[in-house]
Amino acid sequence: MTSARPVVANASSSTAPSPAASRNRGGTRIIQTNSAGDSVTIIDPATNTVVGEIKDIEVNHGAAVSPDGSRIYVSNESNSSLDVADAKTFVVTKRIPLSGHPNNIAVGKDGRRVYVAIAQAPGAVDVIDTVALTRVKSIPIKGAGHNAYVTPDGKYVVAGSVGGKSLTVIDSQSEDVAWSMMFDNGVRPITFETNPDGSTKRMFVQISELHGFAVVDFATHQEVQRITLPDVPGVKKNVEGVQGSPSHGIGITPDGKTLWATSKWYGYVFAYAMPDLKLLGSVPVGMDPDWLTFTPDSKSVYVACAGSNYVSVVDVQSIKEVTRVPVGAVPKRNITAVFP
């Protein structure tokens, strides 16, 4: 990220990529899905401009990138498929049929598997072989799947269910369920804290109807704390269209120093110090902030504002919004990818 900060752009600003910019030239990119559109937006965080898009994926949900940077995987709700795009041309080259309607996805640390949360009863995580580009297994979970994650050490796949009010942890080697736990409401986004050796220490779990998140000790499988995001004085609470999830979007900076969580109620994002979870500050970002991701240097957080059709870029150190990048219709899930 450059040291010079652009001014906040109007949400109606044009971001159409030029033909020369429509190819991925390497470096860091923010991959932004647009849940009410038919394209995925590619943002260059060095310039905070749109540099390409993956077209013809209607109702795209989640995205993941192969570790070698050659492919971008996107779950396609309209076709119930996992779509595979070439990371240089942004052209879809393969659509892999799934066992049911998909939600979010994750790629294994070695790149050999993509895991897709299947968002319909009885609930499963589909396993995709990335060499054969076929579905090779469906792992049952309790309730329809919403989000699938791979822990930072690559040892486990973690799947949450809204309807099942459950979290399922799958051993990535055996692809069998290792353990699971129940909550008082649906399981939404999750982020992970690591031990010094890279293993998972704590999970931070957003839950339906909770304006905040639960803290789970990974070793004991126990919830140990709940953090409630504060109300914002003078700001009207928005309860319309939050889909039972007043806080949806959470992540820890790559340097492990801060945790960030969104508030759909107020259109804010909140920052907490790690590991003690002391509130550091908050900043308004836009309507219905739904997901967030960071630059690898931990300097910026990109917040997808589903109700505003832009991505808000926030400076991590100052906790201030620095620009907005207009994207597609109802942007939600986003990820950070580093390409060769």
C-alpha positions as CSV (number, residue, x, y, z in Angstrom):
1,M,0.0,0.0,0.0
2,T,1.4,3.4,-0.9
3,S,1.8,6.0,1.8
4,A,-0.2,8.6,-0.1
5,R,-3.9,8.2,0.7
6,P,-6.6,9.1,-1.9
7,V,-9.6,11.2,-0.9
8,V,-12.9,9.5,-0.3
9,A,-14.5,8.8,-3.6
10,N,-18.2,9.2,-4.4
11,A,-20.0,5.9,-4.7
12,S,-21.1,6.8,-8.2
13,S,-17.6,7.1,-9.5
14,S,-16.7,5.1,-12.6
15,T,-14.5,2.1,-12.0
16,A,-14.7,0.3,-15.4
17,P,-11.4,-1.4,-16.0
18,S,-9.5,-0.5,-19.2
19,P,-8.7,-3.5,-21.5
20,A,-5.0,-3.2,-20.5
21,A,-6.0,-3.5,-16.8
22,S,-8.3,-6.5,-17.3
23,R,-5.4,-8.9,-16.8
24,N,-3.9,-9.8,-13.5
25,R,-0.3,-8.5,-13.5
26,G,0.6,-10.0,-10.2
27,G,0.7,-8.7,-6.6
28,T,-2.1,-8.4,-4.1
29,R,-5.7,-8.2,-5.1
30,I,-9.0,-8.0,-3.2
31,I,-11.5,-10.4,-4.7
32,Q,-15.0,-9.0,-4.1
33,T,-18.1,-11.1,-4.8
34,N,-21.4,-9.3,-5.6
35,S,-24.4,-11.3,-4.3
36,A,-27.1,-9.7,-6.4
37,G,-24.9,-9.4,-9.5
38,D,-23.4,-11.7,-12.1
39,S,-19.7,-10.7,-11.8
40,V,-16.9,-10.8,-9.3
41,T,-14.9,-7.5,-8.9
42,I,-11.0,-7.5,-8.7
43,I,-9.5,-4.6,-6.8
44,D,-5.9,-3.5,-6.8
45,P,-5.2,-2.3,-3.2
46,A,-2.1,-0.4,-4.4
47,T,-4.3,2.0,-6.3
48,N,-7.8,1.2,-4.8
49,T,-9.2,0.8,-8.3
50,V,-11.0,-2.0,-10.1
51,V,-8.7,-3.8,-12.4
52,G,-10.9,-6.6,-13.7
53,E,-13.9,-8.7,-13.2
54,I,-15.0,-12.3,-13.6
55,K,-18.2,-12.3,-15.6
56,D,-21.2,-14.6,-16.0
57,I,-21.4,-16.0,-12.4
58,E,-24.9,-15.1,-11.4
59,V,-25.5,-14.9,-7.6
60,N,-21.8,-15.5,-6.8
61,H,-21.3,-16.2,-3.1
62,G,-17.8,-17.1,-1.9
63,A,-14.3,-16.9,-3.4
64,A,-10.9,-18.6,-2.9
65,V,-7.6,-18.6,-4.7
66,S,-5.3,-21.5,-5.4
67,P,-2.0,-21.2,-3.5
68,D,0.0,-21.0,-6.7
69,G,-2.2,-18.1,-7.9
70,S,-3.3,-19.8,-11.1
71,R,-7.0,-20.1,-10.3
72,I,-9.9,-18.2,-8.7
73,Y,-12.7,-20.4,-7.3
74,V,-16.2,-19.0,-6.9
75,S,-19.3,-20.6,-5.6
76,N,-22.2,-20.1,-8.0
77,E,-25.6,-20.1,-6.4
78,S,-27.6,-20.0,-9.6
79,N,-26.0,-23.1,-11.0
80,S,-25.2,-24.9,-7.7
81,S,-21.6,-25.2,-9.0
82,L,-18.1,-24.3,-8.1
83,D,-16.8,-22.1,-10.9
84,V,-13.1,-22.1,-11.8
85,A,-11.6,-19.0,-13.4
86,D,-8.2,-18.5,-14.9
87,A,-6.5,-15.9,-12.6
88,K,-4.7,-14.2,-15.6
89,T,-7.6,-13.8,-17.9
90,F,-10.5,-13.9,-15.4
91,V,-12.4,-16.3,-17.7
92,V,-14.4,-19.2,-16.3
93,T,-12.9,-22.4,-17.6
94,K,-14.9,-25.0,-15.6
95,R,-18.1,-25.3,-13.7
96,I,-18.1,-28.2,-11.2
97,P,-21.6,-29.5,-10.2
98,L,-22.2,-29.6,-6.4
99,S,-24.4,-31.7,-4.3
100,G,-26.7,-28.8,-3.5
101,H,-27.0,-25.0,-3.2
102,P,-23.6,-23.5,-2.1
103,N,-22.6,-20.8,0.2
104,N,-19.0,-19.9,1.2
105,I,-15.9,-21.8,0.3
106,A,-12.3,-22.3,1.3
107,V,-9.2,-23.8,-0.3
108,G,-6.8,-26.2,1.5
109,K,-3.4,-25.0,2.4
110,D,-1.7,-27.3,-0.2
111,G,-4.3,-26.4,-2.8
112,R,-5.4,-29.9,-3.5
113,R,-8.9,-29.4,-2.1
114,V,-11.6,-26.8,-2.2
115,Y,-14.3,-27.1,0.5
116,V,-17.8,-25.8,-0.2
117,A,-20.5,-25.3,2.4
118,I,-23.8,-26.7,1.1
119,A,-26.6,-24.5,2.3
120,Q,-29.5,-26.9,2.2
121,A,-30.7,-29.7,4.4
122,P,-29.4,-32.1,5.6
123,G,-26.2,-30.1,5.4
124,A,-22.7,-30.9,4.1
125,V,-19.3,-29.7,3.0
126,D,-18.5,-30.8,-0.5
127,V,-14.9,-31.7,-1.2
128,I,-13.5,-30.8,-4.6
129,D,-10.3,-32.4,-6.0
130,T,-8.5,-29.5,-7.7
131,V,-6.5,-31.8,-10.0
132,A,-9.4,-33.8,-11.4
133,L,-11.8,-30.8,-10.9
134,T,-14.5,-33.0,-9.6
135,R,-16.5,-33.4,-6.4
136,V,-15.1,-36.4,-4.6
137,K,-16.9,-36.4,-1.3
138,S,-19.6,-34.7,0.7
139,I,-19.0,-34.6,4.5
140,P,-22.3,-34.4,6.5
141,I,-22.6,-31.7,9.1
142,K,-25.4,-30.7,11.4
143,G,-27.7,-28.3,9.6
144,A,-27.3,-26.5,6.3
145,G,-23.8,-25.1,5.8
146,H,-23.2,-21.4,5.7
147,N,-19.4,-20.8,5.8
148,A,-16.5,-23.1,5.4
149,Y,-12.9,-22.2,6.5
150,V,-9.5,-23.8,6.7
151,T,-7.6,-23.1,9.9
152,P,-4.3,-21.2,9.4
153,D,-2.2,-24.3,9.9
154,G,-4.3,-26.2,7.3
155,K,-5.1,-29.1,9.6
156,Y,-8.8,-28.5,9.9
157,V,-11.9,-27.4,8.0
158,V,-14.4,-25.5,10.1
159,A,-18.0,-25.3,8.9
160,G,-20.8,-23.2,10.5
161,S,-24.5,-23.7,10.2
162,V,-27.2,-21.1,10.7
163,G,-30.1,-23.5,10.8
164,G,-28.2,-26.2,12.8
165,K,-26.8,-23.6,15.3
166,S,-23.7,-25.7,15.0
167,L,-20.0,-25.5,14.3
168,T,-18.3,-28.6,12.8
169,V,-14.5,-29.2,12.8
170,I,-13.2,-31.7,10.1
171,D,-9.8,-33.2,10.0
172,S,-8.4,-32.2,6.6
173,Q,-6.3,-35.4,6.3
174,S,-8.9,-38.0,7.1
175,E,-11.8,-35.8,6.0
176,D,-13.8,-37.1,8.9
177,V,-15.5,-35.0,11.6
178,A,-13.1,-34.4,14.5
179,W,-15.6,-32.6,16.8
180,S,-18.5,-30.2,16.9
181,M,-20.2,-27.8,19.2
182,M,-23.6,-26.2,19.5
183,F,-24.6,-22.5,20.1
184,D,-27.8,-20.8,21.2
185,N,-28.3,-19.5,17.6
186,G,-27.0,-19.7,14.1
187,V,-23.3,-19.7,13.3
188,R,-22.1,-16.9,11.0
189,P,-18.6,-15.7,10.1
190,I,-15.6,-17.0,12.0
191,T,-11.9,-15.9,12.4
192,F,-8.9,-17.6,14.0
193,E,-6.1,-16.8,16.4
194,T,-3.0,-18.9,16.3
195,N,-0.5,-20.1,18.8
196,P,3.2,-19.4,18.4
197,D,3.6,-22.7,16.6
198,G,0.9,-21.8,14.1
199,S,-1.8,-24.1,15.6
200,T,-5.2,-22.7,16.3
201,K,-5.7,-21.0,19.7
202,R,-9.1,-19.3,19.7
203,M,-12.0,-18.9,17.3
204,F,-14.1,-15.8,17.2
205,V,-17.6,-16.7,16.1
206,Q,-20.4,-14.4,15.1
207,I,-23.9,-15.6,16.0
208,S,-27.3,-14.8,14.7
209,E,-29.0,-12.0,16.7
210,L,-25.8,-11.2,18.5
211,H,-24.3,-7.7,18.0
212,G,-20.8,-9.0,18.6
213,F,-19.1,-12.4,18.8
214,A,-18.3,-15.4,20.9
215,V,-14.8,-16.5,21.8
216,V,-14.1,-20.2,21.7
217,D,-11.0,-22.0,23.0
218,F,-10.0,-24.4,20.2
219,A,-8.3,-27.0,22.4
220,T,-11.2,-27.4,24.9
221,H,-14.0,-26.8,22.4
222,Q,-15.6,-24.4,25.0
223,E,-17.0,-20.9,24.6
224,V,-15.1,-18.8,27.1
225,Q,-16.3,-15.2,26.5
226,R,-18.8,-13.0,24.6
227,I,-18.0,-9.6,23.3
228,T,-20.9,-7.2,22.6
229,L,-20.2,-4.3,20.2
230,P,-21.2,-1.0,21.8
231,D,-24.1,1.1,20.6
232,V,-23.2,4.3,18.7
233,P,-24.5,7.4,20.4
234,G,-26.5,9.6,18.0
235,V,-26.7,7.0,15.2
236,K,-30.1,5.4,14.5
237,K,-30.1,1.6,14.7
238,N,-31.0,0.0,11.4
239,V,-32.8,-3.3,12.0
240,E,-34.2,-3.7,8.5
241,G,-32.6,-6.2,6.2
242,V,-29.9,-7.4,8.6
243,Q,-31.1,-11.0,8.0
244,G,-30.9,-11.9,11.7
245,S,-27.3,-11.0,11.8
246,P,-26.5,-7.6,13.4
247,S,-22.8,-8.3,13.2
248,H,-21.7,-10.1,10.1
249,G,-18.0,-9.8,9.1
250,I,-15.0,-10.4,11.3
251,G,-11.2,-10.9,10.9
252,I,-7.8,-10.6,12.5
253,T,-5.1,-8.6,10.8
254,P,-2.2,-10.8,9.4
255,D,0.1,-9.4,12.1
256,G,-2.2,-10.7,14.8
257,K,-2.5,-7.4,16.5
258,T,-6.1,-6.3,16.0
259,L,-9.5,-7.9,15.5
260,W,-12.1,-6.1,13.4
261,A,-15.9,-6.8,13.4
262,T,-18.7,-5.1,11.5
263,S,-22.0,-3.7,12.8
264,K,-24.9,-3.9,10.4
265,W,-27.1,-2.1,12.9
266,Y,-25.0,1.1,12.7
267,G,-23.0,0.8,9.5
268,Y,-19.7,0.8,11.5
269,V,-16.7,-1.4,11.9
270,F,-15.1,-1.8,15.3
271,A,-11.4,-2.5,16.1
272,Y,-10.2,-4.5,19.2
273,A,-6.7,-5.1,20.5
274,M,-5.4,-8.6,20.5
275,P,-5.2,-10.7,22.6
276,D,-7.1,-8.9,25.4
277,L,-9.9,-7.7,23.1
278,K,-9.8,-4.1,24.4
279,L,-11.9,-1.8,22.2
280,L,-9.6,0.5,20.2
281,G,-12.2,2.5,18.2
282,S,-14.7,2.4,15.5
283,V,-15.5,4.1,12.2
284,P,-18.6,4.5,10.0
285,V,-18.2,2.7,6.6
286,G,-21.6,2.4,4.9
287,M,-24.9,0.5,4.9
288,D,-24.9,-3.2,5.9
289,P,-21.2,-3.9,6.2
290,D,-21.2,-7.6,5.6
291,W,-17.6,-8.9,5.3
292,L,-14.0,-7.7,5.6
293,T,-10.5,-8.6,4.5
294,F,-7.0,-7.1,5.0
295,T,-3.9,-6.3,3.0
296,P,-1.0,-8.6,3.8
297,D,0.9,-5.8,5.5
298,S,-2.0,-5.3,7.9
299,K,-2.2,-1.6,7.0
300,S,-5.7,-1.6,5.4
301,V,-9.0,-3.3,5.9
302,Y,-11.5,-3.7,3.1
303,V,-15.2,-3.7,4.2
304,A,-17.9,-4.8,1.8
305,C,-20.9,-2.6,2.3
306,A,-23.8,-4.6,0.9
307,G,-26.3,-1.8,1.2
308,S,-24.1,0.8,-0.4
309,N,-22.6,-1.1,-3.3
310,Y,-19.1,-0.2,-2.5
311,V,-16.1,-1.4,-0.6
312,S,-14.9,0.9,2.2
313,V,-11.1,1.1,2.7
314,V,-10.1,1.8,6.3
315,D,-6.6,2.6,7.6
316,V,-5.9,0.1,10.4
317,Q,-3.6,2.4,12.4
318,S,-5.7,5.5,12.4
319,I,-9.1,3.7,12.3
320,K,-10.3,6.1,9.6
321,E,-11.9,5.5,6.2
322,V,-9.6,6.6,3.4
323,T,-11.6,5.8,0.2
324,R,-14.5,3.9,-1.2
325,V,-14.4,1.6,-4.2
326,P,-17.7,1.2,-6.1
327,V,-18.3,-2.4,-7.1
328,G,-21.2,-4.6,-8.1
329,A,-24.7,-5.1,-6.7
330,V,-24.9,-6.0,-3.0
331,P,-21.2,-6.9,-2.3
332,K,-20.7,-9.3,0.5
333,R,-17.9,-11.9,0.8
334,N,-14.4,-10.8,0.0
335,I,-10.9,-12.2,0.3
336,T,-7.3,-11.1,-0.2
337,A,-5.1,-12.9,-2.7
338,V,-1.4,-12.6,-3.5
339,F,-0.5,-13.6,-7.0
340,P,3.0,-14.3,-8.3
